[in-house]
Amino acid sequence: MKAIWKAAVIAESDATVIVEGNHYFPPESINEEFLQPSDASSTCPWKGLANYYDVVVNGERNEGAAWYYRNPKPTAAQIKDHVAFWKGVEVRS
């Protein structure tokens, strides 16, 4: 799977974890140069606290377009530190 925005490959992996229809990419598959930490967060009742990244490509910013769980609840342990995408980031094989 690949996560692509503005023709840049943000992440690529054959070992994503699918949860609720979202592909969570393992940390080692992320091209970190395209991610900048965000102050945004949200809470999922069964996964826990999600933190966000802004996706930035060639100076264009997609705020909060990536999220991850640093300390997920035990039921979501398989996605710890994995990154998922939305807001126009295309995830495809």
C-alpha positions in Angstrom: 0.0 0.0 0.0 1.0 3.6 -0.6 -0.1 6.9 0.9 0.2 9.6 -1.6 -0.5 13.4 -1.5 0.5 16.0 -4.1 2.4 13.2 -6.0 4.7 12.5 -3.0 4.8 9.0 -1.5 4.2 9.7 2.3 4.3 6.0 3.3 4.7 2.6 1.6 4.3 -0.8 3.1 3.1 -4.4 2.4 2.4 -4.7 6.1 -0.3 -2.2 6.9 -2.8 -3.0 9.6 -6.5 -2.4 8.7 -8.7 -1.1 11.4 -12.2 0.3 10.7 -11.4 0.5 7.0 -8.2 2.6 7.5 -4.7 1.3 6.6 -2.3 2.0 9.4 1.3 2.1 8.1 4.2 0.8 10.3 6.5 3.5 11.6 9.5 2.3 9.5 7.4 2.8 6.3 6.8 6.5 6.8 8.7 9.2 4.9 9.0 11.5 7.9 10.2 14.5 5.9 6.6 15.0 4.9 5.1 15.0 8.4 5.1 17.8 10.9 3.7 17.4 14.4 0.3 18.9 15.1 -1.2 20.0 18.4 -4.5 18.3 17.4 -5.7 15.2 19.2 -8.9 13.2 19.5 -10.1 10.3 21.6 -11.6 7.0 20.4 -13.6 5.1 23.0 -11.8 1.8 22.2 -8.5 2.9 20.7 -7.6 5.8 23.0 -5.9 9.1 22.4 -5.0 9.9 18.8 -2.3 12.5 17.9 -2.0 14.1 14.5 0.5 15.2 11.9 0.2 17.8 9.2 1.3 16.5 5.8 3.5 19.0 4.1 4.7 18.6 0.5 6.5 21.4 -1.5 5.3 23.9 1.1 1.7 22.9 0.9 0.2 21.9 4.2 -2.7 19.4 4.8 -3.5 20.0 8.4 -4.2 17.0 10.6 -4.1 14.6 7.6 -2.3 11.8 9.4 -2.9 10.3 12.8 -1.4 7.8 15.2 -1.8 6.3 18.6 1.3 6.6 20.8 -0.3 4.7 23.7 -3.4 2.9 22.4 -5.7 0.9 24.7 -4.9 -2.8 24.8 -7.6 -3.6 22.3 -5.8 -1.6 19.7 -2.2 -2.5 20.6 -1.5 -3.7 17.0 -1.6 -0.1 15.7 0.8 1.5 18.3 2.8 4.2 16.5 1.4 3.2 13.1 0.2 6.1 11.0 -3.2 6.4 9.1 -4.2 9.1 6.6 -7.3 11.0 5.4 -8.2 14.5 4.1 -7.3 13.8 0.5 -4.3 11.6 1.1 -4.8 8.7 -1.3 -4.2 5.2 0.0 -3.9 2.7 -2.7 -2.1 -0.5 -3.7 
